[in-house]
Amino acid sequence: MAVIKVERKPLSFAERTYLPQIASGLKTTLKHLFAPKVTMEYPEVRPEIPKNYRGVPTLVKDPNGREKCVSCQLCEFVCPPKAIRITPGEVPDGSGREHVEKGPQAFDIDMLRCIYCGLCQEVCPEEAIFLQNQYSMTGYTREEMVNDKTKLYELGGTLPDQHFKWDKKKAAEEHGNAH
């Protein structure tokens, strides 16, 4: 086996003392020392959120305060990390949603598993799940990071409905019954 010897040029005195490298590091430090501050005081000052930001998934209600979710479970099936768990249940009588077959008895999203991909929002036929602009979710335990149905509605609130899907059906049914 042949041994190849590589000849290296000898280091100069400055290179042996590391003075150029030390001076370069001090130059960078001094440049940042006198530059304007770029640190953001986070809790008081919040960064501007881009309009297409995908944040925390939440459930929303229609303008009449009714649940929009009909427990079709499409969001649960499409979720890549399986962060969404839905338990379908019956729709109570007198809720104004008698035309819906089922509603969510339990709806949980594990925020530790969620990857904020937005597929749940895209696949929802009822526009019941939206990604909000909230970006700071914290908790001390794993259980605190699982948003249940109540917490999801609290975070989501009520959004304007551009379709008025149930109102049109109800109006059409009432109009059909009048004739």
C-alpha positions as CSV (number, residue, x, y, z in Angstrom):
1,M,0.0,0.0,0.0
2,A,1.4,3.3,-1.1
3,V,1.5,6.2,1.4
4,I,0.9,9.6,-0.1
5,K,2.5,12.5,1.8
6,V,0.8,15.9,1.4
7,E,3.1,18.9,1.7
8,R,1.6,21.8,3.6
9,K,3.0,25.2,3.6
10,P,4.2,26.4,7.0
11,L,2.0,28.8,8.9
12,S,3.1,32.5,9.3
13,F,3.7,34.1,12.7
14,A,0.3,35.8,12.6
15,E,-1.5,32.6,11.7
16,R,0.3,30.7,14.5
17,T,-0.8,33.3,17.1
18,Y,-4.5,33.4,15.8
19,L,-4.4,37.2,15.8
20,P,-6.3,37.6,12.5
21,Q,-9.0,35.3,13.6
22,I,-9.4,37.1,17.0
23,A,-9.5,40.5,15.3
24,S,-12.1,39.2,12.8
25,G,-14.3,38.0,15.8
26,L,-13.9,41.3,17.7
27,K,-14.8,43.2,14.5
28,T,-18.1,41.3,14.2
29,T,-18.8,41.8,17.9
30,L,-18.2,45.6,17.8
31,K,-20.3,45.9,14.6
32,H,-23.3,44.3,16.4
33,L,-22.6,46.2,19.6
34,F,-23.2,49.6,18.0
35,A,-25.8,48.5,15.5
36,P,-29.5,49.3,16.2
37,K,-31.3,46.7,18.3
38,V,-33.4,44.1,16.4
39,T,-34.6,42.2,19.5
40,M,-38.4,42.2,19.9
41,E,-39.8,42.5,23.4
42,Y,-42.1,39.5,22.8
43,P,-45.0,39.6,25.1
44,E,-45.5,43.3,24.8
45,V,-44.6,43.6,21.1
46,R,-45.9,40.9,18.7
47,P,-44.7,40.3,15.2
48,E,-46.9,41.1,12.3
49,I,-48.6,37.9,11.1
50,P,-48.7,37.3,7.3
51,K,-52.2,37.0,5.9
52,N,-51.7,33.4,4.7
53,Y,-50.4,32.2,8.1
54,R,-51.6,28.8,9.2
55,G,-52.0,28.8,13.0
56,V,-54.0,26.9,15.5
57,P,-56.9,24.9,14.2
58,T,-60.2,25.8,15.8
59,L,-63.9,25.1,15.5
60,V,-66.3,28.0,14.5
61,K,-70.0,28.5,14.8
62,D,-72.3,30.1,12.3
63,P,-73.6,33.6,12.7
64,N,-76.7,32.2,14.6
65,G,-74.4,30.5,17.2
66,R,-75.0,27.0,15.9
67,E,-72.3,24.3,15.6
68,K,-71.3,24.0,12.0
69,C,-69.5,20.6,12.5
70,V,-71.6,17.6,11.4
71,S,-69.1,14.9,12.5
72,C,-68.3,13.8,8.9
73,Q,-64.8,12.9,10.2
74,L,-63.1,14.0,7.0
75,C,-60.7,16.1,9.0
76,E,-59.8,13.2,11.2
77,F,-59.2,10.9,8.2
78,V,-57.1,13.4,6.3
79,C,-54.9,14.5,9.3
80,P,-51.3,13.2,8.6
81,P,-50.2,12.9,12.2
82,K,-53.6,11.7,13.4
83,A,-54.0,14.7,15.8
84,I,-57.8,14.9,15.5
85,R,-60.2,12.6,17.3
86,I,-63.9,12.9,16.8
87,T,-66.7,11.0,18.6
88,P,-69.9,11.4,16.7
89,G,-73.1,11.9,18.7
90,E,-76.7,12.7,18.3
91,V,-78.1,16.2,17.6
92,P,-80.4,17.3,20.4
93,D,-84.0,18.1,19.5
94,G,-84.8,21.8,19.5
95,S,-81.3,22.9,18.7
96,G,-82.2,24.3,15.4
97,R,-80.1,21.6,13.7
98,E,-82.7,18.9,13.2
99,H,-81.7,18.6,9.5
100,V,-78.3,17.4,10.5
101,E,-77.9,13.6,11.1
102,K,-75.1,13.9,13.8
103,G,-72.9,16.3,15.6
104,P,-69.7,16.0,17.5
105,Q,-70.1,14.5,21.0
106,A,-66.3,15.0,21.5
107,F,-63.8,16.8,19.3
108,D,-60.2,16.8,20.4
109,I,-57.1,18.1,18.6
110,D,-53.7,17.2,20.1
111,M,-51.6,20.3,19.5
112,L,-48.4,18.4,20.3
113,R,-49.1,16.2,17.2
114,C,-50.6,18.9,15.0
115,I,-48.2,20.0,12.2
116,Y,-50.3,23.0,11.1
117,C,-50.6,21.7,7.6
118,G,-54.2,23.1,7.0
119,L,-55.6,19.9,5.4
120,C,-58.4,19.8,8.0
121,Q,-59.5,23.3,7.0
122,E,-59.3,22.5,3.3
123,V,-61.3,19.2,3.5
124,C,-64.1,20.4,5.8
125,P,-67.3,20.6,3.7
126,E,-69.1,22.7,6.3
127,E,-66.3,25.2,6.9
128,A,-66.5,24.4,10.6
129,I,-62.7,24.2,11.2
130,F,-60.4,27.2,10.6
131,L,-56.7,27.9,11.3
132,Q,-56.6,31.0,13.4
133,N,-53.7,33.5,13.7
134,Q,-52.7,32.3,17.2
135,Y,-49.2,31.1,17.2
136,S,-48.2,30.8,20.9
137,M,-49.7,27.7,22.5
138,T,-48.2,26.7,25.8
139,G,-48.9,24.3,28.6
140,Y,-47.2,22.5,31.5
141,T,-48.6,19.1,30.8
142,R,-49.6,17.0,27.7
143,E,-53.2,17.1,28.8
144,E,-53.2,20.9,28.6
145,M,-52.1,20.7,25.0
146,V,-55.1,18.7,23.9
147,N,-57.9,21.1,22.9
148,D,-61.3,19.7,23.5
149,K,-64.6,20.8,21.8
150,T,-65.2,23.6,24.4
151,K,-61.7,25.0,24.0
152,L,-61.9,24.8,20.2
153,Y,-65.1,26.8,20.1
154,E,-63.7,29.3,22.6
155,L,-60.6,29.8,20.4
156,G,-62.6,29.9,17.1
157,G,-65.7,31.9,18.1
158,T,-68.2,32.8,15.4
159,L,-67.2,33.6,11.8
160,P,-69.4,35.2,9.2
161,D,-70.9,32.5,6.9
162,Q,-70.8,33.4,3.2
163,H,-73.0,30.5,2.2
164,F,-75.8,30.5,4.8
165,K,-76.2,26.9,3.9
166,W,-78.7,25.9,6.7
167,D,-80.7,29.1,6.5
168,K,-81.3,28.6,2.8
169,K,-82.4,25.0,3.3
170,K,-84.7,26.0,6.2
171,A,-86.2,28.9,4.2
172,A,-86.7,26.6,1.2
173,E,-88.4,24.0,3.4
174,E,-90.7,26.6,4.9
175,H,-91.4,28.0,1.5
176,G,-92.2,24.5,0.2
177,N,-94.5,23.7,3.1
178,A,-96.5,26.9,2.6
179,H,-97.5,25.9,-0.9
